């Protein structure tokens, strides 16, 4: 953070963007008003706040980064996921509404984070038999900690993982055919 990087004819200012990841950076080209926002701001939200999943407070960091982005007032945002966008005001409104919902209901964010971790796993594996997927997911220490912090929903970590897997299938993020789970 605080350093500049020149690539071609553009000079990018590196700014700290903790929240999603405590070490995250965003890059801003003040001359052309272009922001590479990484996972700090997407057109419809922001990346899962990983420190919060581990029990560390970071929602305030997300809010501060959104304020920084608003002060920069970029004319174009290139997010870490999704297409570039120019509607900064709308994106910030949606991100702040999402953040407010997570602050008001931290278990909602924890469930979201667990689903994100499953989706990452399926991006790597592409498909896996449901019993193997549940065994993997149930053995992930962070998932076990989330399940315990959420007062052990669904009775067992495996049952909770299966419930979240079916929720992801219902949303279209993955497909379940018999015992085969496939990334969508």
C-alpha positions as CSV (number, residue, x, y, z in Angstrom):
1,X,0.0,0.0,0.0
2,X,1.1,3.5,-0.8
3,X,3.4,2.5,-3.6
4,X,2.9,3.2,-7.3
5,X,3.3,0.9,-10.2
6,X,3.8,2.0,-13.8
7,X,2.6,-0.4,-16.5
8,X,2.7,0.9,-20.1
9,X,1.4,4.5,-19.9
10,X,-0.6,4.0,-16.7
11,X,0.5,4.7,-13.2
12,X,-1.4,2.7,-10.6
13,X,-1.6,3.7,-6.9
14,X,-1.7,0.7,-4.6
15,X,-4.1,1.1,-1.7
16,X,-4.8,-1.2,1.2
17,X,-8.2,-2.9,0.9
18,X,-8.6,-5.1,4.0
19,X,-11.9,-6.9,4.6
20,X,-12.2,-9.7,2.1
21,X,-8.5,-10.5,2.9
22,X,-6.4,-8.5,5.4
23,X,-3.6,-8.1,2.8
24,X,-5.7,-7.2,-0.2
25,X,-4.8,-4.3,-2.5
26,X,-6.8,-2.2,-5.0
27,X,-5.1,-0.3,-7.8
28,X,-6.2,3.1,-8.9
29,X,-5.2,5.0,-12.1
30,X,-6.1,8.6,-11.0
31,X,-5.4,10.0,-14.5
32,X,-8.1,8.0,-16.2
33,X,-10.2,7.2,-13.2
34,X,-9.9,3.5,-13.5
35,X,-10.0,1.3,-10.4
36,X,-9.0,-2.4,-10.2
37,X,-11.1,-3.3,-7.2
38,X,-10.2,-7.0,-6.8
39,X,-12.7,-8.5,-4.4
40,X,-13.3,-5.2,-2.4
41,X,-16.2,-4.2,-4.8
42,X,-18.1,-6.0,-7.4
43,X,-21.0,-4.7,-9.4
44,X,-23.3,-6.6,-7.0
45,X,-21.4,-6.9,-3.8
46,X,-17.9,-7.9,-2.6
47,X,-16.0,-11.0,-1.8
48,X,-16.6,-13.1,1.3
49,X,-15.0,-11.6,4.4
50,X,-12.6,-14.4,5.3
51,X,-11.4,-12.9,8.6
52,X,-15.0,-12.9,9.9
53,X,-15.2,-16.6,9.1
54,X,-12.3,-17.2,11.4
55,X,-13.8,-15.1,14.2
56,X,-11.8,-11.9,13.5
57,X,-13.7,-8.6,13.1
58,X,-13.4,-7.3,9.6
59,X,-16.8,-5.9,8.6
60,X,-15.6,-2.4,9.6
61,X,-12.7,-2.8,7.3
62,X,-15.0,-3.6,4.4
63,X,-17.0,-0.4,5.2
64,X,-13.8,1.7,5.3
65,X,-12.7,0.3,1.9
66,X,-16.1,1.1,0.4
67,X,-15.7,4.7,1.7
68,X,-12.2,4.9,0.2
69,X,-13.5,3.7,-3.2
70,X,-16.3,6.3,-3.0
71,X,-13.8,9.1,-2.3
72,X,-11.6,7.9,-5.3
73,X,-14.8,8.3,-7.4
74,X,-13.5,6.1,-10.3
75,X,-15.3,6.4,-13.6
76,X,-14.7,2.7,-14.4
77,X,-14.3,-0.3,-12.0
78,X,-12.6,-3.5,-13.0
79,X,-13.7,-6.1,-10.4
80,X,-12.1,-9.3,-9.4
81,X,-15.2,-11.1,-10.7
82,X,-17.6,-10.0,-13.3
83,X,-17.5,-7.4,-16.1
84,X,-16.1,-3.9,-15.7
85,X,-18.8,-1.4,-14.7
86,X,-19.3,2.4,-14.5
87,X,-22.3,2.6,-12.1
88,X,-20.2,3.2,-9.0
89,X,-23.1,4.7,-7.0
90,X,-25.3,1.7,-7.6
91,X,-22.5,-0.8,-6.9
92,X,-21.7,1.0,-3.6
93,X,-25.4,1.0,-2.6
94,X,-25.7,-2.8,-3.2
95,X,-22.4,-3.5,-1.4
96,X,-23.4,-1.4,1.6
97,X,-26.8,-3.1,1.8
98,X,-25.1,-6.5,1.6
99,X,-22.7,-5.5,4.3
100,X,-25.5,-4.2,6.6
101,X,-27.3,-7.5,6.2
102,X,-24.2,-9.4,7.2
103,X,-23.5,-7.1,10.2
104,X,-27.0,-7.5,11.4
105,X,-26.9,-11.3,10.9
106,X,-23.3,-12.7,11.2
107,X,-24.6,-16.4,10.9
108,X,-25.9,-15.4,7.4
109,X,-22.4,-14.4,6.4
110,X,-21.0,-17.6,7.9
111,X,-23.4,-19.7,5.9
112,X,-22.5,-17.7,2.8
113,X,-18.8,-18.2,3.4
114,X,-19.3,-22.0,3.8
115,X,-21.0,-22.1,0.5
116,X,-18.2,-20.1,-1.1
117,X,-15.7,-22.6,0.2
118,X,-17.7,-25.5,-1.3
119,X,-18.0,-23.6,-4.6
120,X,-14.2,-23.0,-4.7
121,X,-13.7,-26.7,-4.1
122,X,-16.0,-27.7,-7.0
123,X,-14.3,-25.1,-9.2
124,X,-11.1,-27.2,-8.7
125,X,-12.6,-30.7,-8.8
126,X,-15.5,-29.9,-11.2
127,X,-17.4,-32.9,-10.0
128,X,-17.4,-35.3,-7.1
129,X,-19.6,-38.0,-5.5
130,X,-21.8,-36.6,-2.8
131,X,-20.4,-38.9,0.0
132,X,-16.8,-37.9,-0.9
133,X,-17.7,-34.3,-1.1
134,X,-19.4,-34.4,2.3
135,X,-16.4,-36.2,3.8
136,X,-14.0,-33.6,2.4
137,X,-16.2,-30.7,3.5
138,X,-16.8,-32.1,7.0
139,X,-13.1,-32.5,7.5
140,X,-12.2,-28.9,6.7
141,X,-11.2,-27.2,10.0
142,X,-12.8,-23.9,9.1
143,X,-16.1,-25.6,8.3
144,X,-16.0,-27.4,11.6
145,X,-15.4,-24.1,13.4
146,X,-18.2,-22.4,11.6
147,X,-20.6,-25.3,12.3
148,X,-19.7,-25.1,16.0
149,X,-20.0,-21.3,16.1
150,X,-23.4,-21.6,14.6
151,X,-24.5,-23.9,17.4
152,X,-24.2,-27.0,15.3
153,X,-27.1,-26.6,12.8
154,X,-28.7,-29.7,11.3
155,X,-27.3,-32.0,14.0
156,X,-24.0,-33.0,12.4
157,X,-21.5,-31.1,10.4
158,X,-22.1,-33.6,7.5
159,X,-25.8,-33.0,7.6
160,X,-25.3,-29.2,7.6
161,X,-22.9,-29.6,4.6
162,X,-25.5,-31.7,2.8
163,X,-28.1,-29.0,3.5
164,X,-25.9,-26.3,2.1
165,X,-25.0,-28.4,-0.9
166,X,-28.7,-28.8,-1.7
167,X,-29.2,-25.0,-1.3
168,X,-26.5,-24.4,-3.8
169,X,-28.1,-26.8,-6.2
170,X,-31.4,-25.0,-5.8
171,X,-29.7,-21.7,-6.6
172,X,-28.1,-23.2,-9.8
173,X,-24.5,-22.9,-8.5
174,X,-24.1,-26.7,-8.8
175,X,-26.0,-29.7,-10.0
176,X,-26.8,-33.0,-8.2
177,X,-27.5,-36.0,-10.3
178,X,-28.1,-39.0,-8.1
179,X,-24.9,-39.1,-6.0
180,X,-22.8,-36.9,-8.4
181,X,-22.3,-33.2,-7.6
182,X,-21.2,-31.1,-10.6
183,X,-20.0,-27.5,-10.7
184,X,-22.2,-25.2,-12.7
